[in-house]
Amino acid sequence: MRRRWCARSFAGALLIASAQGCGGASSETPVQVVVPTGASLRTAADSLEHAGVIGSARLFRWYASIGGRDRGIKAGTYALRPGQKWSEVLGALVAGEGLIVTVTIPEGFDLRTIVPRLAKALGVPEDSVRAAASDSVWRAERRVTAATLEGYLFPDTYTFPAKTSARRAVQTMLERFDAIWRDEWNARADSLGITRHEAVTMAALVEKEARVPDERAIIAAVYWNRVRKGMRLQADPTVQYALPEHVDRVLFVHLEVDSPYNTYRYDGLPPGPIASPGAASLEAALYPSDVPYLYFVAHPDGHHEFRNTFAEHQQAIAMVRREARRRNSRREDNGGGSQ
């Protein structure tokens, strides 16, 4: 009986040793494997096999049980490599090594929304994120004259190792911005007679206003045209940014807020970006359309009517309102009115 057991153990060991290569050739590119809270080793092994990290979930469970390490695996998202040694994979699951956090910052987010999202993902205080996003050295390096690095934390999906500090995360986002910014954009900004900071500030306005991608460059042109003519931008998103709390709709009372970001009260561009623009908005700010428009008004679906004169603009506003009323009337006739 003892001899039979030894033979089986030896055969199992050989099988496991050979099986460690079943996940395919070793890869330098990690894949993400999610181990849910309370998951058993069986569930974790199935996830590892599905991701291609191991070749056989069954043999991996056997391997873990032989070593007495089939209990106490830690939940989380791991970055592991296909073909990685089973001892390393199992060690990571037991010790919680290789854990990562993923956070997505959409285009158009401002620091008021970025800070709590990033802090929650990293498990750090919000104040530490705010401090990093206001770092004076980084602002000086980028010639940012505003009080924060608003607009320079590039919107993207980021994967950070567990226990990443707020400062390191913000630095990664700044480096992503630097990588996106093209060298030729500096020459383009010079040709327009603007600084990079002014270009990013304009791009943030475009990001907040545009709902139709093809309109980005037209919206940028409207605002640049107004700047050149000495007209106030009168951009609602700047008022929303200036208010202490976000409002979905700007009312006349909000236009009185005393802030240099309120472009209804102050001339020119605001002191800095009001959000994080994506690459398309950055490009639109630097390459605006060649159009004479000075005004635009949005339809409920997000696309805009562009006009040259204030009288034409007023007519466009009236048209948009009439269409909205007709649409609401049809909705109510069809039984879709609000209660």
N, C-alpha and C positions, 0 to 999 in steps of 0.2 A: 504493500500500500504506500509506504514512504517513497519507494523507488518510483511508483507511478506518479505520485504528487510532484516529485522533483522533476520528472520528465515533462510533466505538463507545465510546470513553472518555467523550465528552461525553454520549452517550445513557445510559451507565451512571451517570454522576454525577447526571444528572437523575432517573434511576430511583431511585437511593439517596436523593436529597434528598426525593423525594416519599414514599419508603417510610418515612422517619423518623416520619411521622405515622400509620403503619398500626397502631401499638400502641393506638390509641384516644385519647380525650381525656386530657390531663395530669391526674394525680391527686395530691393532697397526701398520700395514705395510702400509705406504702411497703409493698412486698411482699417476702417473703424469697425469695432465690434461692440455692440451694446449688451451689457449684462444687466437685466432688470433687477430692481430691488426684490429681495427674497427669492431670486432664481436659484434652482438647483444646479448641480454640476451637469446634469443631463441637458438642461436648457442651455447652459453656457457652452457646452461641447457642441450642441447642434448649431449654435450661432457661429462658433469658430469654424465648423466644417462648411457651413453655408458661405462664409466669407472667404474660404479658401486658405485659411491659416493652417488648418490641419486636414489630413486626408480622411480620417475616420473618427467620428464622434464616439463610437463604441469602444474602439481600442484606446482612445484618449481617456475615457472614463476608467477603463481597466488599469491603465498606466497610473492614473491618479490614485486609485484605490490601493494598488500594490504599495505605493509610497506613503499611504495613510494621509494623503492630502486632498481627499475628496469632500472635505467639509470646510466651511468658513471662507468661501470665495467672496470677494468684495464686488458690490454692484458698481456700475458706472460705465462710461464709454472709454474703450481702450484703443490705442493705436498699436497694432501688431502687424508683423510682416508675414506674408505667405511663405511657408517653408521654414519658419522660425523653429528652433529646437523646442520640443515639447517641455523640457525642463524649464526653459525661459518663459514659455507661455503660462505654464502652471504656476510658476513662481510669481509672475505678474498678477495673476488672478488672486492668489492667496495674499500677497503683500499690498495689492492695490497700486502696483507700479505700472507706469505707462498710461495712467488715467488722463483723459483729456476733457476739455470743455469746449463746446462749439457755441458761438453766438453770431447772430446775423444782425447787421445794422443796415436797414434799408436806406435807399437814396431819399434825401429830404428830411431825415431825422435831424433834430438839433440836440444840443447838449442836455436840455431838460429831459429828453427821452433816452438819449444814449447813456447818460450817467447811471440811472437806476438799472437799465438793462445789462450793462457791462458789469456793474457791481454785483448784481445778483448771479450772473454766470460765473464770475470769478470767486464769489464768496468773500468779497472785501467790502469795507465801508464805502459808502458813496462819496464821502469827503475825500478819500484817497484818490478816487477817480477825478473828482473836480480839481484837486491840487495838481495832478499830473496834466490835466487838460488846460491848466493855466500857467504852466511852467515858463518862467521868464527867459530862461536860456533857449529853450526850443522856440519861443516866440521871436527872440532876437535873431536866431539863426535863419528864420523864415521871413524876417522883416515884417512880422505881423504887428500892426499898431493897435489892434483891439486888445481887450483885457483877457481874452481866452484864445484857444486854438480852434474855436468854432469854425467849421468848414473844412478843416484840415485832417480830421479823423475820417479817413476814407470809408465810404459805405461799402461793405462787403461781408462775406461770411468768413469768420476767423476760427481757427482751431488752436487753442492754447493748452500747454501741459497743465495738469492740475497744480494748484498753488502758485500760478503765475501772478505776479504783483500787478497792481493797477498801473504803475509806471511802465512796466515792461509791455503791458497790453497796449497802452496808449502809444508808446514808441513804435510798436509794430504797425499800428494804424497810420501813424505819421509816415513811416517808411513805405507803406503801401501807397499813400498819396504821392510820395516822391517818385515811386516807380511808375505810377500812372502818368504823371506830368511829363510831357515830351519836351525834348530840348528845343524843338522848333517852335514850341509855344512861347518860349521866352522872346525869340526874335519877333514873333507875331505880336506879342504884347508891346514890344518896343515900337513896332511900326504903327500901332494904334495910339501910341502915346500914353499907355496905361501901365501900371505896375501889376505884378502877379497877384498881389493882394486884392487889387481892384477887380481883376479878372475873376478871381474866386468869389468875390462878393457878388458880382453880377451873375455868375453861374448859379449861386445859391438862390437868387431871385428867380431865375429861369426854372430851376428845379422845383420850387414851390408853386409856380404858376402853371407849368406845362402839364397837360394830361395826355396830349397827342404828341408823339415823338417828333413828327414833322414840323410842329409849330415852335420847337425850341429856338431855332435860329431867328424866327420872326419875332418872337417875344423879346429876345435879346436885342434885336434891331430897334424895336419900339423904345425900350428903355435907354439904349445908347443915343437914339435920336433925341429923346427928351433931355438927356444930360447935356448934349451938345447945344441945344437950344436954351439951356438954362431953366427948363421947366422942372418942377418937382415931380418925382417919380409917382407919388400917390399910389404906392403898392400896398394892397391890403395885407400881404404876408408880413411886411415889416411892422405893421401895427400889431398884428398877432404876436410877433416876437417881442415887441416892446412891453406888452401887457404882462402883469405879474403872473397871471394864469391864462392858459390857452382858452380861446373862444372859437367856436366853429364858424361863427358869422360875425363879421365886423359891423358894428352899428355906428351911427353918427357920434354918439357919446364917446366911443373908443378913439375917435380921431383926435381927441383933445389930449391924449396922453403925452406928457412932456418927456420925450426921449429922443436922443439923436438918431435912434433907429426908426422913428416915426417919419416916414418920407412924405407925409401930408403936411408936416410942420417944418421940416428941415430940407434944405436944398441938397442936391447931389446924391451920391451913393451913401448908404449907411456906413458907420465906422468899420464894419466887417461883415463877413457872411452871416446869414441868419439860419443856415442849415448846412448839411454836408451834401454837396453836389456830386453826382456821378460823372463819369468821363464824357458822356454825351452832352451834358449841360456845360461842362468846362469848355468843350469844343465849340458849342453854340455861342458862348460868351465871347470867344476869340474870333469866331467866324460868323458874325451875324449876317442875316439876309440883307440884300441890297434893296430895301423897300422904304417908302417914305412915311409909313404909318407912325402915328403918335398916340393912338388909343386902341384899346381892345376891351371887349366884354365877353364873359364866358357864358356859354349855354349850359343848361343843367347836366348835360352829358360830358362836359369838360372841354369841348372844342370852342374856339373863340371866333368872334367877328372883329376884324381889324379895320380901322378907319383912319383917314388923314386929318379930319377937322373935328372940332368939338361938336358942331351941329350934326355932322354925320354920325358921330359917336352917340349922341342923344337919340337919334333915330334908330340906331342899332340896339340900344338899350330897350327902347320901346318895343321893337320887334321881338327881342328875346323874351320880354315879359309877356307879350301877347301869346307867343308860342307856348310858354310855360303854362299860362292860364288855360289855353286850349287843351294842352296835354292833361292837366289836372281835371278839367271838365270831363274829358273822355274817360279818364280813370274812374271818376265818380259815377259816370253813367254805366260803366261796366261793373259797378259794385266794388271798386277797389279803393274807395275813399277812406281816409283815416277816420278812426272812431273818436 
